[in-house]
């Protein structure tokens, strides 16, 4: 009887995978990509980029792990500074809203810094490692790349693409971020913080392949 009832009722449909598990899998994939991903190129490998190559580089950067990490860093920094906009919800929903806004701003950053301004100003948007330097000079080189980059001709130049890109992204975000402060002071504070954040990311890009090889044997 039980068997017949089961056969009539049929096998219940499989429950959809919880969104939380999907998010965990996405995070695991991104972490794995960071750990096993290809190292950034060295200075000796530099070749000039065409406008098309800069556009392709921008597209790849939109889904790079560093883009998602940068958005998370911005959220945490805002919360530490007590900048929780009252228009966000409370709890995890508020964190999610905040992260979504910061991710949108970071993606705008990527467009301005990796494609538009580098194309207009004839600058290279990529980061190049310098593993031949001693440790401290190498660290200084790494952090300095937020204000120094290569021109398309190969010489070093002021990284106007990054500075102007960050300013333009912040100005655009003021149009849609809830309760965003207008004016030069919030703009300069934001740009300054992002330069420090990017300098920290450059250190990761510079030294992570060495750490991975030494401790993870990869």
C-alpha positions as CSV (number, residue, x, y, z in Angstrom):
1,X,0.0,0.0,0.0
2,X,2.8,2.3,0.9
3,X,4.6,1.5,-2.3
4,X,1.4,2.2,-4.4
5,X,0.9,5.6,-2.6
6,X,4.5,6.5,-3.3
7,X,4.2,5.5,-6.9
8,X,1.0,7.6,-7.3
9,X,2.5,10.5,-5.5
10,X,5.6,10.3,-7.5
11,X,9.1,11.4,-6.5
12,X,9.0,14.9,-5.2
13,X,10.9,17.4,-7.4
14,X,14.4,18.2,-6.3
15,X,14.5,21.4,-4.3
16,X,16.4,24.2,-6.0
17,X,19.9,24.8,-4.8
18,X,19.9,27.4,-2.1
19,X,21.3,30.8,-3.1
20,X,23.7,30.7,-0.2
21,X,25.3,27.6,-1.6
22,X,25.6,29.2,-5.0
23,X,27.3,32.2,-3.4
24,X,29.7,29.9,-1.5
25,X,30.6,28.1,-4.7
26,X,31.2,31.4,-6.5
27,X,33.5,32.5,-3.7
28,X,35.4,29.2,-3.8
29,X,35.8,29.6,-7.5
30,X,37.2,33.1,-7.2
31,X,39.5,32.1,-4.3
32,X,40.8,29.2,-6.4
33,X,41.4,31.5,-9.3
34,X,43.3,33.9,-7.1
35,X,45.5,31.1,-5.7
36,X,46.2,29.3,-9.0
37,X,45.8,32.2,-11.4
38,X,48.6,33.2,-13.8
39,X,51.0,35.7,-12.3
40,X,51.1,39.3,-13.5
41,X,53.7,39.8,-16.3
42,X,57.1,41.2,-15.5
43,X,58.5,44.5,-16.7
44,X,60.7,42.6,-19.2
45,X,57.6,41.3,-20.9
46,X,56.1,44.7,-21.7
47,X,54.7,45.3,-25.1
48,X,52.5,48.3,-26.1
49,X,48.7,47.7,-26.3
50,X,46.4,48.7,-29.0
51,X,43.0,50.3,-28.2
52,X,41.3,47.0,-29.0
53,X,43.6,45.2,-26.5
54,X,42.8,47.8,-23.9
55,X,39.1,47.2,-24.4
56,X,39.6,43.4,-24.0
57,X,41.7,44.1,-20.9
58,X,38.8,46.1,-19.5
59,X,36.3,43.3,-20.2
60,X,38.5,40.8,-18.5
61,X,38.9,43.1,-15.5
62,X,35.1,43.4,-15.0
63,X,35.0,39.8,-13.7
64,X,38.5,39.6,-12.2
65,X,38.6,38.6,-8.5
66,X,40.4,41.9,-7.6
67,X,37.3,43.8,-8.8
68,X,35.1,42.0,-6.4
69,X,37.6,42.2,-3.6
70,X,38.0,46.0,-4.0
71,X,34.3,46.4,-3.7
72,X,34.3,44.4,-0.4
73,X,37.3,46.5,0.9
74,X,35.3,49.7,0.2
75,X,32.3,48.4,2.1
76,X,34.3,47.4,5.1
77,X,36.2,50.7,5.1
78,X,32.9,52.7,5.0
79,X,31.5,50.7,7.9
80,X,34.7,51.1,9.9
81,X,34.5,54.9,9.4
82,X,30.8,54.9,10.4
83,X,29.5,55.7,7.0
84,X,26.4,53.6,6.9
85,X,23.8,55.4,4.9
86,X,20.3,55.5,6.6
87,X,18.7,54.6,3.2
88,X,20.2,51.1,3.4
89,X,18.4,48.3,5.2
90,X,19.7,47.0,8.4
91,X,21.6,43.7,8.9
92,X,22.8,41.5,6.1
93,X,20.4,43.0,3.6
94,X,22.0,46.4,4.2
95,X,25.5,44.9,3.7
96,X,24.3,43.4,0.5
97,X,22.8,46.7,-0.8
98,X,26.0,48.5,0.2
99,X,28.2,45.9,-1.6
100,X,26.0,46.1,-4.7
101,X,26.5,49.9,-4.9
102,X,30.3,49.6,-4.3
103,X,30.6,46.9,-6.9
104,X,28.8,49.1,-9.4
105,X,31.2,51.9,-8.6
106,X,34.2,49.6,-8.9
107,X,33.0,48.4,-12.3
108,X,32.8,52.0,-13.4
109,X,36.3,52.5,-12.1
110,X,37.4,49.6,-14.3
111,X,35.9,51.2,-17.4
112,X,37.5,54.6,-16.8
113,X,40.9,53.3,-15.5
114,X,41.4,50.3,-17.8
115,X,40.0,51.5,-21.1
116,X,38.7,55.1,-21.5
117,X,41.5,57.2,-20.1
118,X,44.3,54.9,-21.0
119,X,43.1,55.0,-24.6
120,X,42.7,58.8,-24.6
121,X,46.0,59.5,-22.8
122,X,48.0,56.8,-24.6
123,X,48.9,55.0,-21.3
124,X,49.2,51.4,-20.3
125,X,46.6,50.3,-17.7
126,X,48.4,47.1,-16.7
127,X,50.5,46.3,-13.7
128,X,54.0,44.8,-14.3
129,X,55.9,42.9,-11.6
130,X,59.6,43.7,-11.0
131,X,61.0,40.5,-9.3
132,X,64.6,41.4,-10.0
133,X,64.7,44.2,-7.4
134,X,65.6,43.7,-3.7
135,X,62.7,43.3,-1.4
136,X,62.2,46.9,-0.1
137,X,62.9,48.5,-3.5
138,X,60.5,46.1,-5.0
139,X,57.8,47.0,-2.5
140,X,58.3,50.7,-3.1
141,X,58.2,50.1,-6.8
142,X,54.9,48.2,-6.4
143,X,53.2,50.9,-4.4
144,X,54.5,53.7,-6.7
145,X,52.7,52.2,-9.7
146,X,49.4,53.9,-8.6
147,X,50.9,57.2,-9.6
148,X,53.5,56.0,-12.2
149,X,52.8,54.0,-15.3
150,X,54.1,53.4,-18.8
151,X,53.1,55.4,-21.9
152,X,52.3,53.6,-25.1
153,X,55.8,54.6,-26.2
154,X,57.4,52.7,-23.4
155,X,58.6,55.6,-21.1
156,X,57.4,56.1,-17.5
157,X,54.8,58.8,-17.0
158,X,52.4,60.1,-14.4
159,X,49.4,57.7,-14.0
160,X,46.8,60.3,-14.9
161,X,44.5,57.5,-16.2
162,X,44.1,56.1,-12.7
163,X,43.7,59.4,-10.9
164,X,41.2,60.9,-13.4
165,X,39.5,57.5,-13.7
166,X,38.9,57.3,-10.0
167,X,37.6,60.9,-9.9
168,X,35.3,60.4,-12.8
169,X,33.9,57.2,-11.3
170,X,33.3,58.9,-8.0
171,X,31.5,61.8,-9.7
172,X,29.3,59.4,-11.6
173,X,28.5,57.4,-8.4
174,X,27.3,60.6,-6.7
175,X,24.3,60.5,-9.2
176,X,23.0,57.1,-8.0
177,X,24.5,56.3,-4.5
178,X,21.9,56.9,-1.8
179,X,22.8,60.0,0.2
180,X,26.1,60.5,-1.5
181,X,27.9,63.7,-0.5
182,X,28.6,66.1,-3.3
183,X,31.7,68.3,-3.5
184,X,35.5,68.2,-3.7
185,X,36.2,67.1,-0.1
186,X,34.4,63.7,-0.4
187,X,35.8,63.3,-3.8
188,X,39.5,63.8,-2.7
189,X,39.0,61.6,0.3
190,X,37.6,58.8,-1.8
191,X,40.3,59.1,-4.4
192,X,43.0,59.1,-1.7
193,X,41.6,56.0,-0.1
194,X,41.4,54.1,-3.4
195,X,45.0,54.9,-4.2
196,X,46.0,53.4,-0.9
197,X,43.8,50.4,-1.5
198,X,45.2,49.9,-5.0
199,X,48.8,50.2,-3.7
200,X,48.0,47.4,-1.3
201,X,46.6,45.3,-4.2
202,X,49.8,46.0,-6.1
203,X,51.8,44.5,-3.3
204,X,49.6,41.4,-3.5
205,X,50.1,41.1,-7.2
206,X,53.9,41.6,-6.8
207,X,54.6,39.1,-4.1
208,X,51.8,36.5,-4.2
209,X,53.5,34.3,-6.9
210,X,56.6,34.1,-4.6
211,X,54.5,33.3,-1.6
212,X,52.5,30.7,-3.5
213,X,55.7,29.0,-4.8
214,X,57.4,29.0,-1.4
215,X,54.6,27.9,0.9
216,X,52.0,26.2,-1.4
217,X,54.6,24.7,-3.9
218,X,52.5,25.8,-6.9
